[in-house]
Amino acid sequence: MYKHMEEMTLNTWPALETVLRKGWIVRYADGYTKRANSVSPLYGTGLFDADEVEELIRVCESCYRQRGLDTVFKLTPFVVPDNLDRLLDEKGYRVVDESSVRLLHLDNVPKPAVAAKRQEALNDEWLYNMARLNRLSDKNMKITRQMLGRSTLPKGFFTLYEEDIPVACGLGVIQDEYVCLYDIVTDAGYRRRGFGEQLVLNILDWGKSIGAHYSLLQVVQQNEAAVHLYDKLGYIEIYKYWYRAKPNRT
């Protein structure tokens, strides 16, 4: 039912390179974020024989090894074949970053009480603030610029200030009737003061203003503060996913 949501998350958080291998979507972004550096086995005939699956896994491992990356699979309720999680477990892939995909209808979302600064195009100001708050390396900040710069989907880059100090920032990306949230972060010294909530409300209000009716996000379940915020705003879990990862050794 929600398989198209996975397609949307692939579109709204782009990789630097995407390769299709018999229905498996293999993505690379120089190692920045598992979302953009993992295999999404969404398609295929559903009739893979055991040898074919083994070969596909080996090919994926080889591709990531050549790039100096660990091999990571994103496991959702929609994987093909449906026993892939068990097969990867048997091969020593460990579960990491169990996550929740959440959906919110925007009809009754309140207006923000505090206005955030919105920029329609990626620029140094937003990128620097996001990287500082997320403690990104220069390399990963550069990769973020490349990834987001390639996307043609409508985007809003938001920063919330407290007395001229940037205390929270985030990204909204529009596809169809959905505004998808990414890189929502609040300065560690300003948390539990409602800045994260106001930031998200600004993004949702902008999304509504240009035709969005829903909001979609993905949150790591161990991020208790983020889960609490999204619960408070009324986001409903529609499915879970997790990653299976294994280091590549040359």
N, C-alpha and C positions, 0 to 999 in steps of 0.2 A: 504493500500500500504506500509506503513512504520511500520507496527506492529513488524516486525523483528528487527527494531531499538530499540524498548522497550526491547526485549529479550537481545539484545546486552548490553544495559545499565545495566540490571540485572546481566549479567555475568561479566562485566568489573568493576563493583563496588559491590563486593560481600557482603552479610550479614554474620553474624556468624551462623545464623540458618534460614532455609527456610522450610516452610510447605505448602503443596498444600491442599486447601479445595474446592472441587468441581470446580476446575479451577481457583480459586483465589489464588494468590501467596502471602503468608503471611511471612514477613521477620522481623527478629529481630537482633539488634546489640547493645544491652544495651543502646539504646537511642541516639547513635551518628549518626547523619544525618537522615533526613526524608527518603532519598532514601533507606536506609538500615533498616528502622523501619516503614514500611508502607505496606498496602495491595495493590497489583497490580491486579485488577480484569480483567485480560486479556482474560480469557478463560471461557468456559462453553457452554451449549447448546444454549444460547440465548433465551431459553424458560422458564427461571425461573418463577415460579408463585410468587405472592406477599408474601405468607407465607414463602416460601423457602428463598427469599432474606432477609426478616426480621430475620429469624433464622441465616443465615450466618453472618449478621451484628452483631447480639448478640454474636455469637461464637467468632468473631474477637475481639469484645470489651472485652469479658471475658479473652481471651488469653493475650491481652496487659495489662489488669488490673492485672492479676496474676504476670506480670513482672514489675509492677510499672510504666508502660508507658502509655502515652496518645494514643488513637486510631487515626490512620492517614491512609487515603486512597489517593492513587495517581490516579488522574483522567486524562485520556488521551482520544483522539478520539476513542480509541479501547475498551472502557470498556464494560463489560458484567455483567448485562443487560445495555442497552444504556440509561436508565432513572435513573441510579444510582446517578448521581450528584444531581438531583432533590430530590430523596429520602433522601439523606444525608443532604441536605439543610433543609428539613422539620424536621429532627431529631436534628437540632441545630449545625451541623457541619459547621465550618466557613472556608472560603477560605483563604489559606495562600500560600505565595511563588509562585505566578504565574510565570511560566518559559517558556523558549523557547528552543526547540531542533534544533540544527543547523548543517548543513552539508557543507563540503568544498571539492571540487575536488583538488587533490594535483598537478596536471599537471604544473600549472604556479606559484606555490608558490616559492618566492625567497629564496635564501640561506641566512642563518643568517649572520649578519656582525660581531657578537661577539659570541665566542664559550662558551657554558655552559658546566659544568662538568656533565657527565652522569655516572650513576652507574646502573648496570644491576640487582642488588639485593637490596632489602630493607636493610638499615643499620642504625645505630644510628645517623650518621652524617646528612643524608638527613631527617630522621624522626624528629630530634631535630630542624633543621632549619625550616621545614614545620610547626611544632607545634608552634614554636616561632612566625613565621610570621602570622599564623592563630590564635594565642592566644588560643591554645588548652590547656585544663586541662591535668594533668597527666593521668587521667582516659581515656580521649578520645584519647590521644596519644597511650596508651596501646591498646585500641580497634582498632585503625588504624593499628597497628602492627599485630594484630590477623587477621583482615580482609584481608589485603594485603598479609600476609604470607600464607594464605590458597589458594590463586589464583595460578593456574598453567599457566595462559596466559602470553605471553611475556610482560615484563614491562621495562620501562626506567624511572629512577628517576633522575631528572635534577635540578641543582642548578646553578644560575648565580651569579658570584662574581664581585664586584667592589673594586679593591685594597684589595683583600683578605677578603672582607666583603660580606657575603651572602645576596644578595638584592632581589632575586626572586627565586622561586622554583615551581616545578610542576611535574606531573606524566602523562606518556603516557602508555596506555594499548592497545595491539594489539589483535583484533579478526578478522579473515578472512582478508579482504582487508581494514580494518578500523583501524585508530589509534584514540583512544578515550582519551580526555583530562580530567584530574581531578586535584583538589587542586592547581590550578594556582593562585599564590599569589605573590605580590610585597610588600616589606617593605614600610610602610607608609611614611617614610622619603625619599624614592627614587622614588616615583611615578611621572608620567608625564615626564619621561626621556627616555622612550623607552625600559626599561628593560623587561617589560611584553611581549612586542611584540617580542623581541629577544629570550626570553625564549620559547615562543610558536613556533617560527620558528625553533629553535633547535629541539624541539620535533617532529615537522612535518618532518624535514629533516631526522631525525633518522627513523621515520615511513616509509618514502619513501625508505630508504636504505634497509629495510628488507621486502619490498613488499607491503606496504600499498598504496592504490590509493585514499583514502578518509579519511577525519577526521570528527569525530562526537563529539559534546559536548552539554552540557545542561547548561543554564545560567539563573539565576533569573533575571526577567525583571527589577526589581528595582535597580540592580547593573549597574548603568549607565556607569561607567568606563569600566567594562568588556564588556558590550554590544557595546560600541564605539570601543573597540579594535577588537572585532570579526567582526564588520561591516567593519572596515578598512582592515582586512585580507581577506574579501570576503566570510565569512560564510553566508549561506542562511538559513533562518528559514524554516523548513519543517513541523512542527506542534508545538502546544503549549500544556502544561499540567499545572496542579495546584494540590494542596493538599487540602483535606478537613480534618480538625482536630477537635477533641473534647476531652477535659480533661476527664480522668477517675477518678471517685471518689469512694473510697472504703466505 
